[in-house]
Amino acid sequence: MTPLDDPALVRVLAADGTLAPTPEAERYLPLIEALTDAELETFYRDMVSIRAFDVQATNLQRQGQLALWPPSFGQEAAQVGSARAARAQDHIFPSYREHVVTRIRGVDPLDIIRLMRGLTHGGWDPSDPKNGNTHIYTLVLGAQTLHATGLGMGLVFDGKCGTGDPERDEAVIVYYGDGASSQGDVHEAMVFAASFQTPEVFFLQNNQWAISVPVATQSRTPLYQRAAGYGIPSVQVDGNDVLASYAVSKLALDEARAGGGPRAIEAMTYRRGAHTTSDDPTKYRTSAEEESWAGRDPIARMRAYLEARGASQQFFDDADAEGRALADDVRVRTNELGTIPRVHMFESVYSEVHALVQEEQRWLDDYEAAMDGGTK
């Protein structure tokens, strides 16, 4: 059985872009039918733009402008659908590959670049309203699920969910991968989420590979079934189908926000790029596998669907132009970033002045002065 053969899978669009809902998708169709042409086209533009950005960022890393880059190539539909399903008051907890999620919520893509360039420890200020309640990237696998559950518990304690007012009730969505799903933090987060009935959606992007470890090695059963063990309703969705991702996420967030407790989603997708730019996927996966998933490309699928609905060539040309403009803007602004004063490494280590940190700074000052003078 392939990863997409589970009879419980929710899929709306077939790989060729035709409308072909699975039996489990029937309950979600009213949410999709309510989408306007403008909203459907926004989904497509989101995916095209972020792929152009992702390719540009990968190139910038290869050129020495970034220390590291985690590509999102191939996972655009899972991220766009879920992010567009969230309300403005909801809280977003990404891991480190949710580039389009952060952009949809208002984060400047250059803030991700700054983080991967080593110019900042966080990237952006989650408390700044322009960043749309988007919390910072977390490279410690699974740790963000604990952060999300903690905030969800706070929403319960403060009466900010389940009041019956959908315009004010809040929810939390947290993103993590199949590799992170094996971390203890994720399971501890689910225990507390279930116990305190947090208004939370656990959004697992199963991209089939935890670096070089296939998901079949991690789990003998589908990953979405793990959440059920904690009493959390869970669903598996075709993560390369942006419509299915949107509908499943919207219903889960609505239910959580209304006081129904946590929900879990496993989005079946594929990391078509490397795990990060430090990785070489040719060492552990086959070209046949990659070609198979390329045939399920989320952007090509949505394009075919929109073409069948009558979208014009001008629309697709404009979407491509928007993507190129974003990539060009990021390249120009990245090259203008420069470096940071080295004194920053000594700041904010402790809340008060610390003698050891001061001594380390003096040592580095003396060392650099000696190097500048031509001695060691």
C-alpha positions as CSV (number, residue, x, y, z in Angstrom):
1,M,0.0,0.0,0.0
2,T,1.4,3.4,-0.9
3,P,1.2,6.4,1.5
4,L,-1.9,7.7,-0.3
5,D,-3.9,4.5,-0.4
6,D,-5.4,4.7,3.1
7,P,-9.2,4.5,2.6
8,A,-9.7,7.2,5.3
9,L,-7.7,9.8,3.2
10,V,-9.5,13.1,2.4
11,R,-8.8,14.2,-1.1
12,V,-10.8,16.5,-3.3
13,L,-8.6,17.0,-6.4
14,A,-7.1,14.1,-8.3
15,A,-3.5,14.4,-9.3
16,D,-4.6,15.7,-12.8
17,G,-6.6,18.4,-11.2
18,T,-10.1,17.0,-11.8
19,L,-12.7,17.1,-9.1
20,A,-12.7,13.6,-7.6
21,P,-13.5,13.6,-3.9
22,T,-12.9,10.5,-1.9
23,P,-15.7,9.2,0.3
24,E,-14.1,10.8,3.4
25,A,-14.1,14.2,1.6
26,E,-17.8,14.4,1.1
27,R,-18.5,16.1,4.5
28,Y,-16.0,18.9,3.5
29,L,-17.4,19.7,0.1
30,P,-19.7,22.5,1.3
31,L,-16.7,24.4,2.7
32,I,-15.0,24.1,-0.7
33,E,-18.1,25.1,-2.6
34,A,-18.3,28.3,-0.6
35,L,-14.9,29.5,-1.9
36,T,-15.0,32.3,-4.4
37,D,-12.9,32.4,-7.6
38,A,-10.7,35.1,-6.0
39,E,-10.0,32.9,-3.0
40,L,-9.1,29.9,-5.2
41,E,-6.8,32.1,-7.3
42,T,-5.2,33.4,-4.1
43,F,-4.3,29.8,-3.1
44,Y,-2.6,29.4,-6.4
45,R,-0.7,32.7,-6.2
46,D,0.5,31.8,-2.7
47,M,2.0,28.5,-3.8
48,V,3.6,29.9,-6.9
49,S,5.2,32.9,-5.1
50,I,6.6,30.8,-2.2
51,R,8.1,28.3,-4.5
52,A,9.9,31.1,-6.4
53,F,11.1,32.5,-3.0
54,D,12.2,29.0,-1.9
55,V,14.3,28.4,-5.0
56,Q,15.8,31.9,-4.6
57,A,16.7,31.2,-0.9
58,T,18.3,27.9,-1.9
59,N,20.4,29.7,-4.5
60,L,21.4,32.3,-1.9
61,Q,22.6,29.7,0.4
62,R,24.7,28.1,-2.3
63,Q,26.2,31.5,-3.0
64,G,27.3,31.8,0.7
65,Q,24.7,34.3,1.7
66,L,22.9,32.0,4.2
67,A,24.3,29.5,6.6
68,L,21.5,27.0,6.0
69,W,18.2,26.7,4.1
70,P,15.3,24.3,4.7
71,P,13.4,24.0,1.4
72,S,9.6,23.8,1.3
73,F,9.5,22.6,-2.3
74,G,6.6,20.2,-2.8
75,Q,4.8,21.0,0.5
76,E,3.1,24.3,-0.6
77,A,-0.5,23.0,-0.7
78,A,-0.5,21.6,2.8
79,Q,0.8,24.9,4.1
80,V,-1.3,27.3,2.1
81,G,-4.6,25.5,2.7
82,S,-4.1,25.3,6.4
83,A,-2.9,28.9,6.8
84,R,-5.7,30.3,4.8
85,A,-8.1,28.4,7.0
86,A,-7.0,30.2,10.2
87,R,-8.7,33.3,11.5
88,A,-6.8,36.5,12.2
89,Q,-7.1,36.0,16.0
90,D,-5.6,32.4,15.8
91,H,-2.1,31.7,16.9
92,I,0.4,30.0,14.6
93,F,3.3,27.9,15.7
94,P,5.6,26.9,12.8
95,S,8.6,24.6,12.9
96,Y,11.2,25.7,10.4
97,R,9.9,25.0,6.9
98,E,6.5,26.9,7.0
99,H,7.7,29.8,4.8
100,V,4.4,30.4,3.1
101,V,2.4,30.1,6.4
102,T,4.5,32.9,7.9
103,R,4.1,35.1,4.8
104,I,0.3,34.6,4.7
105,R,0.2,35.8,8.3
106,G,2.2,38.9,7.5
107,V,5.8,38.1,8.3
108,D,8.3,39.6,6.0
109,P,10.1,36.7,4.2
110,L,13.4,38.6,4.7
111,D,12.9,37.9,8.4
112,I,13.4,34.2,7.7
113,I,16.5,35.1,5.6
114,R,17.9,37.1,8.5
115,L,17.5,34.1,10.8
116,M,19.1,31.7,8.4
117,R,21.9,34.2,7.8
118,G,22.7,34.3,11.5
119,L,21.7,37.9,12.0
120,T,19.1,37.2,14.6
121,H,18.1,34.4,17.1
122,G,14.4,34.7,16.4
123,G,13.7,36.3,13.1
124,W,10.7,38.4,14.1
125,D,8.7,39.6,17.0
126,P,5.6,37.4,17.6
127,S,3.9,40.2,19.6
128,D,4.1,42.7,16.7
129,P,0.5,42.9,15.3
130,K,1.8,42.9,11.7
131,N,3.1,39.4,12.2
132,G,-0.3,37.9,12.7
133,N,0.2,36.0,16.0
134,T,2.9,34.0,14.3
135,H,5.5,32.6,16.7
136,I,9.1,32.2,15.7
137,Y,10.6,29.2,14.0
138,T,11.7,26.3,16.3
139,L,14.6,24.1,15.1
140,V,14.4,21.9,18.2
141,L,12.2,19.1,16.9
142,G,8.7,19.1,18.4
143,A,9.4,21.8,21.0
144,Q,6.8,24.1,19.4
145,T,4.0,21.6,20.2
146,L,4.6,22.2,23.9
147,H,4.6,25.9,23.4
148,A,1.4,25.7,21.4
149,T,-0.3,23.5,24.0
150,G,0.8,25.9,26.8
151,L,-0.8,28.8,25.0
152,G,-3.9,26.8,24.3
153,M,-4.2,26.0,28.0
154,G,-4.0,29.7,28.6
155,L,-6.8,30.4,26.2
156,V,-8.9,27.9,28.1
157,F,-8.1,29.4,31.5
158,D,-8.8,32.9,30.2
159,G,-12.1,32.0,28.6
160,K,-11.0,32.9,25.1
161,C,-12.5,29.9,23.4
162,G,-15.8,28.1,23.4
163,T,-17.8,31.3,24.2
164,G,-19.9,30.9,21.1
165,D,-18.5,34.0,19.4
166,P,-16.5,32.9,16.3
167,E,-15.3,36.4,15.8
168,R,-13.5,36.5,19.1
169,D,-12.8,32.9,20.1
170,E,-9.2,31.9,19.5
171,A,-7.5,28.7,18.4
172,V,-3.9,27.5,17.9
173,I,-2.4,25.6,15.1
174,V,1.0,24.0,15.4
175,Y,3.1,22.5,12.5
176,Y,5.6,19.7,12.8
177,G,6.9,16.9,10.6
178,D,6.9,13.1,10.6
179,G,10.3,13.0,12.2
180,A,9.2,15.3,15.0
181,S,6.2,13.1,15.6
182,S,8.5,10.5,17.2
183,Q,9.8,13.1,19.7
184,G,8.6,12.8,23.3
185,D,7.6,16.5,23.3
186,V,4.9,15.9,20.7
187,H,3.3,13.2,22.8
188,E,3.5,15.1,26.0
189,A,1.9,18.1,24.3
190,M,-0.9,15.8,23.1
191,V,-1.4,14.5,26.7
192,F,-1.9,18.0,28.1
193,A,-3.9,19.1,25.1
194,A,-6.4,16.3,25.6
195,S,-6.5,16.7,29.4
196,F,-7.2,20.4,29.2
197,Q,-9.2,20.3,26.0
198,T,-7.1,23.0,24.4
199,P,-8.5,24.8,21.2
200,E,-5.6,23.4,19.2
201,V,-4.9,21.7,15.9
202,F,-1.8,19.5,15.6
203,F,-0.8,19.8,11.9
204,L,1.6,17.1,10.9
205,Q,3.2,17.4,7.5
206,N,4.2,13.9,6.6
207,N,6.8,14.5,3.8
208,Q,7.8,10.8,4.0
209,W,11.4,11.4,5.2
210,A,12.9,12.4,8.5
211,I,16.1,13.4,6.9
212,S,17.2,10.0,5.7
213,V,14.8,7.8,7.7
214,P,11.6,6.8,5.9
215,V,8.3,7.1,7.7
216,A,7.8,3.3,7.4
217,T,10.7,2.8,9.7
218,Q,9.2,5.3,12.3
219,S,5.7,3.8,12.5
220,R,4.0,0.6,11.7
221,T,0.6,2.5,11.5
222,P,-0.4,5.7,9.9
223,L,0.8,8.6,12.0
224,Y,-2.7,10.3,12.3
225,Q,-3.8,7.3,14.4
226,R,-1.3,8.1,17.1
227,A,-3.4,11.1,18.2
228,A,-6.5,8.9,18.6
229,G,-4.7,7.1,21.3
230,Y,-4.9,10.4,23.4
231,G,-8.5,10.9,22.6
232,I,-7.9,13.5,19.9
233,P,-10.0,13.2,16.8
234,S,-7.7,12.9,13.8
235,V,-7.9,12.9,10.0
236,Q,-5.5,12.1,7.2
237,V,-5.6,14.4,4.2
238,D,-3.8,14.6,0.8
239,G,-1.4,17.3,1.6
240,N,-0.8,18.0,-2.1
241,D,-4.4,19.0,-2.5
242,V,-4.8,22.6,-1.4
243,L,-8.6,22.4,-1.4
244,A,-8.6,19.4,0.9
245,S,-6.0,20.9,3.2
246,Y,-8.1,24.1,3.5
247,A,-11.4,22.4,4.2
248,V,-10.0,19.9,6.7
249,S,-8.1,22.6,8.5
250,K,-11.0,25.0,8.6
251,L,-13.4,22.5,10.1
252,A,-10.8,21.4,12.7
253,L,-10.0,25.0,13.7
254,D,-13.7,25.9,13.9
255,E,-14.4,22.9,16.1
256,A,-11.4,23.6,18.4
257,R,-12.2,27.3,18.6
258,A,-15.8,26.5,19.6
259,G,-14.6,24.5,22.6
260,G,-14.5,21.0,21.0
261,G,-10.9,20.4,22.2
262,P,-7.8,19.5,20.2
263,R,-7.8,18.0,16.7
264,A,-5.0,16.4,14.7
265,I,-4.4,16.4,10.9
266,E,-1.8,14.3,9.0
267,A,-1.1,15.9,5.6
268,M,0.4,13.4,3.3
269,T,2.9,15.3,1.1
270,Y,6.5,15.0,-0.1
271,R,9.7,16.9,0.4
272,R,10.9,17.2,-3.1
273,G,14.0,19.1,-2.2
274,A,16.7,18.2,0.4
275,H,15.9,18.2,4.1
276,T,18.2,21.2,4.3
277,T,21.0,22.5,2.1
278,S,23.3,20.4,4.2
279,D,21.6,17.2,3.0
280,D,22.0,15.0,-0.2
281,P,18.7,13.1,-0.7
282,T,20.2,11.1,-3.6
283,K,22.0,9.0,-0.9
284,Y,18.8,7.6,0.5
285,R,15.9,7.8,-2.0
286,T,15.4,6.8,-5.6
287,S,14.7,8.9,-8.7
288,A,11.7,6.7,-9.4
289,E,10.2,7.8,-6.1
290,E,10.9,11.4,-6.7
291,E,9.4,11.2,-10.2
292,S,6.3,9.5,-8.8
293,W,5.7,12.4,-6.4
294,A,6.5,15.0,-9.0
295,G,3.4,13.7,-10.8
296,R,1.4,14.8,-7.8
297,D,2.8,18.3,-7.8
298,P,0.4,20.6,-5.8
299,I,0.9,23.7,-8.1
300,A,0.3,21.7,-11.3
301,R,-2.8,20.1,-9.8
302,M,-4.3,23.4,-8.8
303,R,-3.4,25.0,-12.1
304,A,-5.3,22.3,-14.0
305,Y,-8.3,22.8,-11.8
306,L,-8.3,26.5,-12.3
307,E,-7.9,26.1,-16.1
308,A,-10.9,23.9,-16.2
309,R,-12.9,26.6,-14.3
310,G,-11.9,29.1,-16.9
311,A,-8.9,31.0,-15.4
312,S,-7.2,33.0,-18.1
313,Q,-3.6,32.7,-19.3
314,Q,-3.1,36.3,-18.1
315,F,-3.9,35.2,-14.6
316,F,-1.2,32.5,-14.7
317,D,1.3,34.9,-16.3
318,D,0.6,37.4,-13.5
319,A,1.0,34.8,-10.8
320,D,4.4,33.8,-12.3
321,A,5.4,37.5,-12.4
322,E,4.5,38.0,-8.8
323,G,6.7,35.1,-7.8
324,R,9.6,36.4,-9.8
325,A,9.2,39.8,-8.2
326,L,9.2,38.4,-4.7
327,A,12.3,36.3,-5.5
328,D,14.1,39.3,-7.0
329,D,13.2,41.5,-4.0
330,V,14.5,39.0,-1.5
331,R,17.7,38.6,-3.5
332,V,18.3,42.3,-3.5
333,R,17.5,42.9,0.1
334,T,19.6,39.9,1.2
335,N,22.6,41.3,-0.5
336,E,22.1,44.5,1.4
337,L,21.9,43.0,4.8
338,G,25.6,42.9,5.6
339,T,26.8,41.5,9.0
340,I,26.1,42.4,12.6
341,P,28.5,43.9,15.1
342,R,30.2,41.1,17.0
343,V,29.3,42.8,20.3
344,H,25.8,41.4,19.8
345,M,27.0,37.9,20.8
346,F,27.6,39.2,24.3
347,E,24.4,41.1,24.7
348,S,21.2,39.6,26.2
349,V,23.1,36.5,27.5
350,Y,22.1,37.4,31.0
351,S,19.6,39.9,32.3
352,E,22.3,41.7,34.2
353,V,26.0,42.4,33.6
354,H,28.0,39.2,34.1
355,A,31.8,39.2,34.9
356,L,32.6,36.1,32.8
357,V,30.9,37.5,29.7
358,Q,32.7,40.8,30.2
359,E,36.0,38.9,30.4
360,E,35.3,37.0,27.3
361,Q,34.5,40.2,25.4
362,R,37.8,41.8,26.6
363,W,39.7,38.7,25.5
364,L,38.2,38.9,22.0
365,D,38.9,42.7,21.8
366,D,42.5,42.1,22.7
367,Y,42.8,39.2,20.3
368,E,41.4,41.2,17.3
369,A,43.5,44.1,18.2
370,A,46.6,41.9,18.1
371,M,45.5,40.4,14.8
372,D,45.0,43.8,13.3
373,G,48.5,44.7,14.4
374,G,50.0,41.7,12.6
375,T,50.8,39.6,15.7
376,K,49.1,36.7,17.3
